[in-house]
Amino acid sequence: MEKILTRNWGKESSHTLEVYLRDGGYEALRKALREFEPRALIDEIKKSNLRGRGGAGFPMGQKMSFVPRGTGKPVYLCVNADESEPGTFKDRYILERDPHMMIEGALIACYAIGAQQVYVYIRGEFRQQARILDGAIREAYQGGFLGRNILGNGFDLDMYWHTGAGAYICGEETGLLESLEGKKAWPRLRPPFPAVAGLYNFPTLIHNVETLACLPHIVARGGEWFAKLGVEKNGGTKIYGLSGHVREPGLYELPMGIKLRELIYQHGGGIRGGRQLKGVIPGGASCPILRAEEIDVEMDFDALQKIGSMFGTGCPVVMDETTCMVEAAYSVAKFFAHESCGQCTPCREGAEWIRKIMHRILNAQGRPDDVDHMLDLCDNIQGKTICALGDAAAMAARGFLRKFRDEFEFHVRHGRCELS
Amino acid sequence: MLSDESKARIERLFLHYPDKRSVLIPALFIAQEQFGYISDEAVRSVAQFLELSWNEVWAVASFYSMFFKRPVGRHVITVCMNISCMICGAKKIAEHLKAKLGINFGQTTSDGKFTLLEVECLASCGTAPVLQVNLRYHENLTPEKVDSILEELEEWKNGRLED
């Protein structure tokens, strides 16, 4: 299959402007500025069926059309480079290997929505990646792709990167805005949505790195072409990230909608050591786990939702038969308890209770009603918080509890793992 | 007091935002570099320079995990213990590090060289297990690889390895 988003990754110095320009880099921007009115550009993006790659899967063109026009207010684009969902490691490599593709995508998005400024919010731990991005932004200014009167078309745009400081909640779009404004990242109540009142209370769009990297290709080759790469309502290719017990972990650019089984066994080389598959978290820790017999599902937002899980970031964590599911669930529960921002009581307290109960089960102190107790807690978190972190904590825990209930109960009854 | 150099670095960032407060997180990193951690003096100096209250600055400094609330060693080793790393042997790596350094997570060696911290996912799941030393990645870890990282750090005389 033709590589699109990762086409430059094998080249030497692929992060530089020189290499990016060699194969038509920034030509899509030129085309967008010359051949498209902003509204027509959004229509073209709508045709592509591109959906947000940060986890929520919102249709990108539709999101762009929410930004009001002609208000005279500043409009901002924020790039979400806060990649922190456990299991997910794709945006990091776009930043390392081809930051100009993301920058060009951001330029195209800004032209479409009438934004004058971009902030790339990059997680604090990405210090090396921020340096590479910083270099790329400088190159783009020098090349006339950022700054005043870009490509002689009267289009102005400034781009800055902004560092996070270690908080998963900053990947939540309104948490990100709070953090950019120099506050703790407590998500905001919606409405108003950021498209209307976002950064500094002005219209703002927040897009994931990989989502933006798709835009140059949509402009260059057309929305319909992009849509046809994927499946119904899920256009394009995707950078899937495989981790855990596969022979060949890593990133694979493949069409939206490929079978999870194909991803694991054909591309990832199957399970390490010839062992049996036990479970897969299909798209980052927030997504409910699947059992081995469920992997004939297509990797797209709709198919995974239909079977009660989520596509998320499209980065599956693969677990073989030697994995203790109570321990895996505890690891995920610990993450959400640690990363709950503390604003909403159900999430702050509930996530911590789930963590504690899983901890006591692991330490041979489980009680007979613990599993039901945790399921109750999940019901009391989900849908009762300002942002989706609480939902994620509940859905992830519930997934493990429902799919591997017998394993939890064995732990409770015998004070040890059935595998030991 | 913030040094002139720290102030100059913070001032350059003012140009990027419509208000001073947006510079708070980067300013705290700059202060942390100068003071070694977010001391009371660091909080007060940043607050004064950005015209914020002590509370406003501390609320932010205490929210984010990359701001150290007490002194740390010259090399800060952060180990990912999340799902992909955990199932690929992170516990063994962590135990090896703890035994080798004689400290637990959250502690600093008595000679002030190393601080060991447990962190959340570092976005390096395909090359698990993983750690960072002063924010530099070390991937596909084995106990032997950990040994050579520590040896290299021991030999490094000029402060932080972060370039």
Interface residues (C-beta under 8 A of the other chain):
Chain A: E83 S84 E85 P86 G87 T88 F89 D91 R92 R123 G124 E125 F126 R127 Q128 Y160 H162 T163 G164 A165 G166 A167 Y168 S179 L180 E181 G182 K183 K184 A185 Y200 G241 L242 S243 G244 H245 P249 G250 L251 I281 A285 C315 V317 M319 T323 E327 A328 S331 V332 F335 H338 E339 C341
Chain B: H16 P18 D19 R21 S22 V23 L24 I25 P26 L28 F29 L50 A59 V60 F63 Y64 S65 M66 F67 T78 M81 N82 I83 S84 M86 I87 C88 V119 E120 C121 L122 A123 S124 C125 G126 T127 A128 Q132 L135 R136 Y137 E162
